[in-house]
Amino acid sequence: MQHRQRARRELEGTTLIELMVVIVIMTAIASAVAIGVMKSWTTARINDTKTRARTLQAATSAYLLAQGGGDCPRVEDLERAQVLDPTTQHTDAWDRPFTIECDEVSVHVRSPGPDAELGTDDDVGF
């Protein structure tokens, strides 16, 4: 008798509740992975933007030294003076232009960061 009940139970398959439990668990795991990937993606974009800003800052400083001072250049000026390679990308990781500001002693290159607004806590640059 037990053998027959076990055989019948094996033939019945899974219940709808069991399937729903598996789907809920898989959804929770997928959500956790997606959140982790998005945080890593944002961190990678910030780091890439920092690297691009440093390159632009160094090129701007070199340009100003070669010119003996003067007005703060734009990216186009740096490319024209062959301080920057015009075939490479000179925008932040969100494809927005950097802001270049010069004062008497330093060059500041900034990106608005993930929120696309300058002057907020997530701005990226030096």
C-alpha positions as a printed Julia matrix, in Angstrom:
126×3 Matrix{Float64}:
  0.0    0.0     0.0
  2.76   2.45    0.88
  4.51   1.69   -2.36
  1.38   2.63   -4.31
  0.92   5.95   -2.46
  4.55   6.86   -3.01
  4.32   6.04   -6.71
  1.14   8.1    -7.08
  2.72  11.05   -5.24
  5.74  10.93   -7.58
  3.45  11.05  -10.61
  1.48  14.06   -9.35
  4.37  16.49   -9.81
  4.72  19.87   -8.13
  1.93  21.99   -6.77
  1.2   25.58   -7.69
  2.29  26.74   -4.23
  5.66  25.02   -4.63
  6.16  26.71   -7.98
  5.23  30.1    -6.53
  7.69  29.66   -3.65
 10.49  28.85   -6.13
  9.59  31.88   -8.27
  9.59  34.2    -5.22
 13.0   32.9    -4.13
 14.44  33.29   -7.64
 13.04  36.83   -7.88
 14.61  37.79   -4.56
 17.99  36.45   -5.64
 17.79  38.21   -9.02
 16.87  41.5    -7.33
 19.82  41.28   -4.94
 22.2   40.59   -7.81
 20.78  43.47   -9.87
 21.21  45.92   -6.99
 24.82  44.83   -6.52
 25.58  45.15  -10.22
 24.04  48.62  -10.43
 26.11  49.86   -7.47
 29.27  48.44   -9.06
 28.36  49.99  -12.41
 27.93  53.43  -10.83
 31.23  53.1    -8.95
 33.0   52.12  -12.17
 31.55  55.15  -13.99
 32.66  57.47  -11.17
 36.19  56.04  -11.26
 36.32  56.37  -15.05
 35.16  59.98  -14.79
 37.85  60.72  -12.19
 40.51  59.36  -14.54
 39.21  61.43  -17.45
 39.06  64.55  -15.24
 42.68  64.05  -14.14
 43.77  63.72  -17.78
 41.9   66.89  -18.7
 43.33  68.71  -15.68
 46.9   67.73  -16.63
 46.36  68.74  -20.26
 44.92  72.1   -19.19
 47.88  72.76  -16.89
 50.31  71.87  -19.69
 48.45  74.16  -22.08
 48.54  77.08  -19.64
 52.26  76.56  -18.98
 53.01  76.48  -22.71
 50.92  79.62  -23.29
 52.45  81.44  -20.34
 49.06  81.78  -18.64
 46.01  83.37  -20.14
 42.37  82.4   -20.23
 41.18  78.98  -19.17
 40.98  76.83  -22.32
 38.07  74.77  -23.57
 38.46  71.15  -24.69
 38.47  72.34  -28.31
 41.4   74.67  -27.53
 43.34  71.79  -25.99
 42.69  69.59  -29.02
 43.67  72.37  -31.42
 46.91  72.9   -29.5
 47.5   69.12  -29.7
 47.61  68.8   -25.92
 44.67  66.37  -26.1
 44.1   63.67  -28.7
 40.97  64.68  -30.63
 40.13  61.03  -31.38
 39.55  60.16  -27.71
 36.5   60.94  -25.62
 36.71  64.05  -23.43
 33.35  63.84  -21.68
 32.43  62.17  -18.41
 31.19  58.58  -18.2
 27.61  59.82  -18.69
 28.69  61.52  -21.94
 28.35  65.04  -20.52
 31.0   67.74  -20.93
 33.35  68.62  -18.09
 33.5   72.09  -16.59
 37.02  73.54  -16.62
 37.79  76.42  -14.27
 41.17  78.08  -13.79
 42.4   80.42  -11.11
 45.85  81.87  -10.4
 47.24  78.68   -8.9
 45.18  75.69  -10.02
 42.91  74.08  -12.58
 39.59  72.54  -11.54
 37.85  69.99  -13.77
 34.4   68.82  -12.71
 31.61  66.59  -13.89
 28.06  66.92  -12.57
 28.18  63.22  -11.69
 25.3   60.74  -11.69
 22.59  63.31  -10.94
 23.6   65.6   -13.86
 23.6   68.72  -11.65
 26.73  70.72  -10.82
 27.13  71.86   -7.24
 25.72  68.75   -5.57
 27.4   66.17   -3.36
 27.91  63.64   -6.16
 29.99  65.93   -8.42
 33.16  64.25   -9.67
 36.44  66.04  -10.3
 39.42  67.87   -8.93
